[in-house]
């Protein structure tokens, strides 16, 4: 006869009850950060030899720590790039955590990897890549960009090229590319985009020539499908042609904006993506999955495998099967099967709902941009291309933006932080949550009058 561990049952019930309560909030509490000294006073020392017990720990999280953590899935969390996981994705994230799945090798995680690979193949098809394209889910866009560009350099080395190496990208590219260059110990050559923010072939040509004049060997050209600041999609078709002409690996950073390719009426913005050698997109941004997940996809995964496969005696049995081992395709070995929540959500709701949700975000951005242009105290900096709307409150300095932002958060109505462009303060709406309402966006604009 099996004995029932009543303490374990009580713990499971309490944690699951809290999870359900959290997911039942409508909307979730926005909450706000607290200074460390206040949290130290409220929480005290939580780690002791004897422990404080799960009930006290859970109470502490619920009553002190969680309220000091802003909810990125609140409909009016409009700063940075928000998150809006579906119920199915969030619930299945619990399943993944409870299942102790190792997602690094087929030998240990075949079923989970099969499901993840179906999602990666779906994303590859949406972008027009050929059969055989594939990749891996990694932690986030920074790791995705790093892994893709390490693979690109491996590809260049295999062609007999020699460094010193250089990556070519736009001034509007994500900060992770500069970080990647530092980690790889390569140079990064910045090209100036055209006035509308797009990276074009002409700008790429100038940057490539600059790199070569400096004695560098460019090996990768990076385009962006949805810049973080403005949501701009580069001229991917032009960049693809330039990369082919100059013998460069063409990588597309679509961490935020590549999800827009699911919107049928906006697919034309991504013309040229089908020619890329690799791309990334973060499901925890605009594909309604929980933190953390970045889909990294290669046209020819073999180059990534050459760059990233780790060799060790204890791994011999993993490599012997010849099956797909996700850890071979990025800078990771141990990995969580972080693509499963997205797989479960897509399988549950269908791709059509995703297309509608993404299209709605773009429509809502354009709708509120029209309102901004109608108000004489506001200035729209650029018409939105995807779902990011950047604007100024005329006459305000940085301190006034900060005061306004803090007042919005104090009211628990919205989280909208100040930003800047070319030295001038502004603010922005990043709209990815299907539950964000037009009327709430208007109220936020009203608060700036």
C-alpha positions in Angstrom: 0.0 0.0 0.0 1.3 3.5 -0.9 1.4 6.1 1.8 0.0 9.5 0.8 2.4 12.4 1.6 -0.1 14.9 2.9 2.4 17.8 3.0 3.3 17.2 -0.7 -0.4 17.1 -1.6 -1.0 20.4 0.3 1.9 22.1 -1.4 0.8 21.0 -4.9 -2.8 22.2 -4.2 -1.6 25.5 -2.8 0.7 26.3 -5.7 -1.8 25.2 -8.4 -4.6 27.1 -6.6 -2.4 30.2 -6.7 -1.6 29.7 -10.4 -5.3 29.4 -11.2 -6.1 32.5 -9.2 -3.4 34.4 -11.0 -4.7 33.3 -14.4 -8.3 34.2 -13.4 -7.5 37.8 -12.8 -9.2 40.1 -15.4 -7.1 42.0 -15.9 -4.0 40.9 -14.0 -2.8 43.4 -11.5 -0.3 45.8 -13.0 1.7 46.2 -9.8 4.9 48.1 -9.5 8.6 47.7 -8.4 9.7 48.6 -4.9 13.1 49.7 -3.7 15.4 47.0 -2.3 15.4 48.4 1.2 11.7 48.3 1.4 11.6 44.7 0.1 14.3 43.7 2.6 12.2 45.1 5.4 9.0 43.4 4.2 10.5 40.1 3.2 13.3 39.7 5.7 15.8 36.9 5.4 14.0 34.1 3.5 16.9 31.5 3.4 17.7 29.8 6.7 19.1 26.5 7.8 15.7 25.3 8.9 13.7 26.9 6.1 10.5 29.0 6.5 8.1 26.4 5.1 6.3 26.4 1.8 3.2 28.0 3.2 5.1 31.0 4.4 7.2 31.2 1.3 4.1 31.1 -0.9 2.4 33.8 1.2 5.6 35.9 1.0 5.6 35.6 -2.8 1.9 36.3 -3.1 1.8 39.3 -0.7 5.2 40.9 -1.0 7.3 39.8 -4.0 4.6 39.4 -6.7 3.1 42.9 -6.1 6.6 44.3 -6.6 6.8 42.7 -10.0 5.1 44.4 -13.0 2.9 42.1 -15.0 4.1 42.1 -18.6 0.8 40.5 -19.7 -1.4 43.4 -18.4 -3.3 44.8 -21.4 -1.9 48.3 -20.7 1.7 47.2 -20.3 2.8 49.1 -23.4 6.5 49.6 -22.7 9.6 47.8 -24.1 8.0 44.7 -25.8 5.2 43.2 -23.7 4.2 39.6 -23.4 0.7 38.1 -23.7 0.8 34.3 -23.3 -2.4 32.4 -24.1 -4.1 30.4 -21.3 -3.1 27.2 -23.2 0.6 28.3 -23.4 0.8 29.3 -19.8 -0.9 26.1 -18.5 1.4 23.9 -20.7 4.4 25.7 -19.3 3.4 24.2 -16.0 3.3 20.8 -17.6 6.8 21.3 -19.1 8.1 22.3 -15.7 6.4 19.3 -14.0 7.7 16.8 -16.5 11.4 17.3 -16.1 12.0 17.0 -19.8 15.6 17.3 -21.1 15.3 19.0 -24.5 18.9 18.8 -25.6 19.0 15.4 -27.4 16.6 13.2 -29.3 17.7 10.2 -27.2 16.1 11.8 -24.1 13.5 14.1 -25.4 12.3 12.7 -28.7 8.5 13.4 -28.3 9.1 16.9 -27.1 11.6 17.7 -29.8 9.3 16.3 -32.5 6.6 18.8 -31.4 9.1 21.7 -31.2 10.4 20.8 -34.7 6.9 21.0 -36.1 6.7 24.6 -34.8 10.1 25.5 -36.3 9.1 23.9 -39.6 5.9 25.9 -39.6 7.8 29.2 -39.0 10.2 28.3 -41.8 7.4 27.7 -44.2 5.7 31.0 -43.3 9.0 32.7 -44.2 9.3 30.8 -47.4 12.4 28.7 -46.5 12.8 25.4 -48.3 12.3 21.9 -46.8 15.1 20.9 -44.6 15.3 24.2 -42.8 15.3 23.8 -39.0 16.8 25.0 -35.8 16.2 25.2 -32.1 14.4 27.1 -29.4 16.8 29.1 -27.2 16.4 31.4 -24.3 16.0 34.7 -26.1 16.9 36.9 -29.1 20.4 37.7 -27.8 21.4 34.1 -27.6 19.6 33.4 -30.9 21.6 36.2 -32.7 24.9 35.0 -31.1 24.3 31.4 -32.2 23.3 32.4 -35.7 26.3 34.6 -36.2 28.7 32.0 -34.8 27.3 29.6 -37.4 27.8 32.3 -40.0 31.5 32.7 -39.1 31.9 28.9 -39.2 30.4 28.9 -42.7 32.8 31.7 -43.8 35.8 29.8 -42.4 34.7 26.6 -44.3 35.0 28.7 -47.5 38.6 29.4 -46.7 38.1 33.0 -45.6 40.3 34.6 -42.9 39.6 37.3 -40.3 39.7 39.8 -38.8 36.0 39.5 -39.1 33.2 42.0 -39.3 29.4 42.0 -39.0 27.4 44.5 -41.0 24.1 45.9 -39.5 22.0 49.1 -39.3 22.2 51.8 -36.6 18.6 50.8 -35.8 19.6 47.1 -35.1 19.1 45.6 -31.7 21.7 46.2 -29.0 22.3 42.4 -28.8 24.3 42.6 -32.0 26.9 44.8 -30.4 27.0 42.5 -27.5 27.4 39.5 -29.8 30.3 41.2 -31.6 32.0 41.7 -28.2 31.5 38.1 -27.2 32.8 36.8 -30.6 35.7 39.4 -30.6 34.7 40.6 -34.1 34.1 44.1 -35.4 30.7 45.5 -36.0 30.2 48.1 -38.9 27.2 50.3 -38.5 25.3 51.5 -41.6 23.0 54.5 -41.5 19.4 53.7 -42.5 17.4 56.0 -44.7 15.2 58.7 -43.3 12.3 56.3 -42.6 14.5 54.0 -40.6 15.0 51.2 -43.1 18.3 49.5 -43.8 18.8 49.5 -47.6 21.2 47.9 -50.1 22.9 51.3 -50.7 23.7 51.7 -47.0 24.9 48.1 -46.8 27.2 48.5 -49.8 28.8 51.5 -48.1 29.3 49.7 -44.8 30.8 46.6 -46.6 33.2 48.8 -48.5 34.2 50.6 -45.2 34.9 47.2 -43.6 37.1 46.0 -46.4 38.9 49.3 -46.6 39.8 48.8 -42.9 41.2 45.4 -43.7 38.3 43.5 -42.2 36.5 40.5 -43.7 32.7 40.9 -43.6 31.0 37.6 -43.1 27.4 38.4 -42.1 24.8 41.0 -43.1 22.0 41.4 -40.5 18.6 42.8 -41.4 15.9 43.6 -38.9 12.3 42.5 -39.3 10.7 44.9 -36.8 13.1 47.2 -35.0 12.6 47.5 -31.3 12.4 51.3 -31.2 10.0 51.8 -34.1 8.9 48.5 -35.5 10.5 49.1 -38.9 11.1 46.2 -41.3 14.3 46.7 -43.3 14.4 46.2 -47.1 15.0 42.5 -46.7 14.8 41.8 -50.5 17.6 44.4 -51.1 19.7 43.1 -48.3 19.3 39.6 -49.5 20.6 40.5 -52.9 23.5 42.4 -51.4 24.5 39.5 -49.2 24.4 37.2 -52.2 26.4 39.6 -54.4 29.1 40.0 -51.7 29.1 36.4 -50.4 27.8 37.2 -47.0 25.5 35.2 -44.7 22.2 36.9 -44.5 20.7 36.8 -41.0 17.3 38.4 -40.0 16.7 39.5 -36.5 13.0 39.3 -36.2 12.8 38.9 -32.4 9.8 41.2 -32.0 8.5 41.9 -35.5 8.9 38.7 -37.6 5.6 37.5 -36.1 3.9 40.0 -38.3 4.6 37.6 -41.2 1.5 35.7 -40.0 -0.7 38.6 -40.9 -1.8 37.8 -44.5 -2.4 41.4 -45.4 1.1 42.5 -44.2 3.2 39.6 -45.6 4.5 41.8 -48.3 6.6 43.8 -45.8 8.8 40.7 -45.4 9.6 40.2 -49.0 13.2 38.8 -49.1 13.0 36.8 -45.9 12.7 33.7 -48.0 16.3 34.3 -49.1 17.8 34.5 -45.6 20.3 32.0 -44.2 18.9 32.3 -40.7 16.3 34.2 -38.7 15.1 34.5 -35.1 11.7 35.3 -33.7 10.7 35.4 -30.0 7.4 33.7 -29.2 7.3 35.4 -25.8 6.9 38.7 -27.6 4.2 38.6 -30.3 3.4 34.9 -30.6 1.7 34.7 -27.2 4.0 32.3 -25.4 5.4 32.6 -21.9 8.9 33.7 -21.1 11.4 32.6 -22.3 11.6 31.4 -25.9 13.4 32.4 -29.1 12.9 30.3 -32.3 16.2 30.2 -34.2 15.8 28.8 -37.7 18.5 28.0 -40.3 18.1 27.5 -44.1 20.9 24.9 -43.9 21.3 23.7 -40.3 24.4 21.8 -41.1 26.6 24.9 -40.7 25.1 25.4 -37.3 25.8 21.8 -36.4 29.4 22.2 -37.4 29.7 25.3 -35.2 27.9 24.2 -32.1 28.1 20.4 -31.6 29.9 19.5 -28.4 32.1 16.5 -28.4 32.7 14.4 -25.3 32.9 10.7 -24.5 29.8 10.8 -22.4 27.9 12.2 -25.4 28.8 9.4 -27.8 25.5 7.6 -27.4 23.6 10.9 -28.1 25.4 11.4 -31.4 25.3 7.8 -32.5 21.6 7.8 -33.4 21.9 10.4 -36.1 18.6 12.0 -34.9 18.0 15.7 -34.4 19.7 17.0 -31.3 18.7 20.6 -30.6 21.8 21.3 -28.6 23.8 20.9 -31.8 22.3 24.1 -33.3 23.0 26.8 -30.8 25.3 27.8 -28.0 23.7 25.5 -25.4 23.8 21.9 -24.2 21.4 21.5 -21.3 18.1 23.1 -22.5 14.5 23.3 -21.4 11.9 22.2 -24.0 10.8 25.8 -24.2 9.1 25.5 -27.5 6.4 23.2 -26.1 4.0 25.9 -24.7 3.9 27.5 -28.2 3.3 24.2 -29.8 0.4 23.4 -27.4 -1.1 26.8 -27.9 -0.9 26.6 -31.7 -2.3 23.1 -31.7 -5.1 24.1 -29.4 -6.3 27.3 -31.0 -5.1 27.0 -34.6 -2.9 29.3 -36.7 -5.9 31.3 -37.9 -6.5 32.8 -34.5 -2.8 33.8 -34.3 -3.1 35.5 -37.7 -6.1 37.5 -36.5 -4.5 38.5 -33.3 -1.3 39.8 -35.0 -3.3 41.7 -37.6 -5.4 43.3 -34.9 -2.3 44.7 -33.2 -1.1 46.3 -36.4 -4.6 47.7 -37.0 -4.8 49.1 -33.5 -1.4 50.8 -33.8 -2.5 52.6 -37.0 -5.8 53.5 -35.4 -4.2 55.2 -32.4 -1.6 56.8 -34.6 -4.4 58.6 -36.4 -5.7 60.0 -33.1 -2.2 61.2 -32.2 -1.9 63.1 -35.5 -5.3 64.8 -34.8 -4.1 66.2 -31.4 -2.2 69.5 -31.6 -0.2 68.8 -28.4 1.2 65.5 -29.7 3.5 64.6 -32.6 3.8 61.3 -34.3 7.4 60.6 -35.1 6.8 58.0 -37.8 3.7 56.3 -39.1 3.7 52.8 -37.5 4.6 49.9 -39.8 3.9 47.2 -37.4 2.6 47.6 -33.8 5.0 50.1 -32.3 3.8 53.8 -32.1 6.3 56.4 -31.2 5.3 60.0 -30.4 6.2 63.1 -28.5 4.3 65.3 -26.1 5.2 68.8 -27.5 7.0 70.9 -25.0 7.8 68.2 -22.5 11.3 67.5 -21.2 12.6 64.2 -19.9 11.5 65.0 -16.3 8.0 65.7 -17.4 7.8 62.4 -19.2 9.1 60.6 -16.1 6.5 62.3 -13.8 3.7 61.4 -16.2 4.9 57.8 -16.5 5.1 57.4 -12.7 1.6 58.9 -12.3 0.2 56.4 -14.8 1.8 53.5 -12.9 0.7 54.9 -9.5 -2.8 54.9 -10.8 -2.4 51.2 -11.9 -3.9 52.1 -15.2 -0.9 51.7 -17.5 2.8 51.1 -17.8 4.3 53.5 -20.4 7.9 54.5 -19.9 9.7 57.4 -21.5 12.1 56.7 -24.5 14.2 58.9 -26.8 15.3 59.3 -30.4 18.2 61.3 -31.6 18.6 62.9 -28.2 14.9 64.0 -27.9 12.6 62.5 -25.3 9.5 60.7 -26.4 7.3 57.8 -25.5 5.9 54.8 -27.3 3.1 52.2 -27.4 4.3 48.7 -28.1 1.0 46.8 -28.8 1.1 43.0 -28.8 -1.6 42.1 -26.3 -4.9 41.1 -28.0 -6.7 42.5 -25.0 -5.3 46.0 -25.3 -8.3 48.3 -26.0 -8.4 51.4 -28.2 -10.4 53.3 -25.6 -7.6 52.7 -23.0 -5.0 54.0 -25.5 -7.1 57.2 -26.0 -7.3 57.6 -22.2 -3.5 57.5 -22.0 -3.3 60.2 -24.6 -5.9 62.2 -22.7 -3.6 62.1 -19.6 -1.0 64.0 -21.5 -3.2 67.0 -22.4 
